[in-house]
Amino acid sequence: MNYMPGTASLIQDIDKKHLVLLRDGRTLIGYLRSIDQFANLVLHQTVERIHVGKKYGDIPRGIFVVRGENVVLLGEIDLEKESDTPLQQVSIEEILEEQRVEQQAKLESEKLKAQALKERGLSVPRADTLDEY
């Protein structure tokens, strides 16, 4: 088999189940239906998987078009090993609530760190003031 660099090598992965990690941290799982020279993807029967600790929940998203520049990782899922996960599946409502609690705890931790640094005369630039690359 000849190897073609770039997105052309993904043609053999059409109609297979893939996991896609996006730049904003979201995880999508769906069937790869189309890809172009810019690595833009079309996923079918897509779910957004949210992980919190040892639990996960899937939010159905249907057909999902992903711009290639937002893809961090793309990998085929082995259907035979897919169910051999040590994670526990929970309802959408439960995982969203746990995600909210986790984000709130992270925010509180960051506030405490910033306060401790401020008391020592140091400052940390806020994330919204940093230049993005």
C-alpha positions as CSV (number, residue, x, y, z in Angstrom):
1,M,0.0,0.0,0.0
2,N,1.3,3.4,-0.9
3,Y,1.4,6.0,1.8
4,M,0.0,9.4,1.0
5,P,0.8,12.2,3.5
6,G,-1.8,14.5,4.7
7,T,-5.6,14.1,4.7
8,A,-5.6,11.8,1.7
9,S,-4.3,9.0,4.0
10,L,-7.6,9.3,6.0
11,I,-9.7,8.2,3.0
12,Q,-9.5,4.6,4.2
13,D,-10.9,5.7,7.6
14,I,-14.2,6.9,6.1
15,D,-17.3,5.2,7.7
16,K,-15.3,4.1,10.7
17,K,-15.9,5.3,14.3
18,H,-13.5,8.0,15.5
19,L,-12.7,10.1,18.5
20,V,-11.9,13.7,17.9
21,L,-10.4,16.0,20.5
22,L,-11.0,19.6,19.7
23,R,-8.9,22.7,20.5
24,D,-11.5,23.9,23.0
25,G,-11.2,20.7,25.0
26,R,-14.4,19.0,23.8
27,T,-14.3,15.3,22.9
28,L,-16.5,14.1,20.0
29,I,-17.2,10.5,19.0
30,G,-18.8,9.7,15.7
31,Y,-18.5,8.1,12.3
32,L,-16.2,9.9,9.9
33,R,-18.3,10.5,6.7
34,S,-16.1,13.1,4.9
35,I,-12.8,14.9,4.9
36,D,-11.2,17.4,2.7
37,Q,-7.7,18.8,2.0
38,F,-8.0,21.2,5.0
39,A,-8.8,18.3,7.4
40,N,-12.4,19.6,7.8
41,L,-14.4,16.7,9.0
42,V,-18.0,15.6,8.8
43,L,-19.1,13.2,11.7
44,H,-22.3,11.3,11.7
45,Q,-24.2,9.9,14.8
46,T,-21.9,12.2,16.9
47,V,-21.9,12.3,20.6
48,E,-20.1,14.8,22.8
49,R,-18.4,12.9,25.6
50,I,-17.9,14.6,28.9
51,H,-15.4,13.1,31.4
52,V,-15.4,14.0,35.1
53,G,-13.3,11.8,37.3
54,K,-14.1,8.2,36.6
55,K,-17.5,9.0,35.1
56,Y,-18.6,10.0,31.7
57,G,-21.8,11.1,29.9
58,D,-22.6,11.3,26.2
59,I,-24.7,14.2,24.7
60,P,-26.1,13.3,21.3
61,R,-25.1,15.9,18.7
62,G,-26.1,14.2,15.4
63,I,-24.2,15.4,12.3
64,F,-21.3,17.5,13.2
65,V,-19.0,19.5,10.9
66,V,-15.6,20.3,12.4
67,R,-13.2,22.8,10.9
68,G,-9.8,21.2,10.4
69,E,-7.9,23.9,12.4
70,N,-9.9,23.0,15.5
71,V,-8.8,19.3,15.5
72,V,-6.1,18.4,18.0
73,L,-6.4,14.7,17.8
74,L,-8.2,12.2,15.5
75,G,-8.2,8.5,16.2
76,E,-10.1,5.4,15.2
77,I,-12.0,3.6,17.9
78,D,-11.5,-0.1,18.2
79,L,-15.1,-1.3,18.4
80,E,-14.1,-4.6,20.2
81,K,-12.4,-2.7,23.0
82,E,-14.8,0.2,23.2
83,S,-16.9,-1.4,26.0
84,D,-13.8,-2.3,28.1
85,T,-13.5,1.1,29.8
86,P,-13.0,1.5,33.5
87,L,-15.2,4.5,33.4
88,Q,-18.9,4.5,34.6
89,Q,-21.5,5.9,32.2
90,V,-24.0,8.3,33.9
91,S,-27.0,10.3,32.7
92,I,-26.5,13.6,30.8
93,E,-28.0,15.6,33.7
94,E,-25.7,14.0,36.3
95,I,-22.5,14.5,34.2
96,L,-23.4,18.1,33.5
97,E,-23.9,18.8,37.2
98,E,-20.6,17.1,38.1
99,Q,-18.9,19.1,35.4
100,R,-20.4,22.4,36.8
101,V,-19.3,21.4,40.3
102,E,-15.7,20.6,39.1
103,Q,-15.5,23.9,37.2
104,Q,-16.7,25.8,40.3
105,A,-14.1,24.1,42.5
106,K,-11.4,25.0,39.9
107,L,-12.5,28.6,39.8
108,E,-12.4,28.8,43.6
109,S,-8.9,27.2,43.7
110,E,-7.7,29.8,41.1
111,K,-9.1,32.6,43.2
112,L,-7.4,31.3,46.3
113,K,-4.0,31.1,44.4
114,A,-4.4,34.6,43.0
115,Q,-5.2,35.9,46.5
116,A,-2.2,34.2,48.1
117,L,0.1,35.6,45.4
118,K,-1.4,39.0,45.8
119,E,-0.7,38.9,49.5
120,R,3.0,38.1,48.7
121,G,3.2,41.0,46.3
122,L,3.0,39.0,43.1
123,S,0.5,39.1,40.4
124,V,-0.7,36.6,37.8
125,P,-2.0,37.9,34.5
126,R,-5.6,37.0,33.8
127,A,-6.3,34.6,31.1
128,D,-8.5,37.0,29.2
129,T,-5.7,39.6,29.0
130,L,-3.1,37.2,27.5
131,D,-2.5,37.3,23.7
132,E,-3.7,34.2,21.9
133,Y,-1.3,32.5,19.5
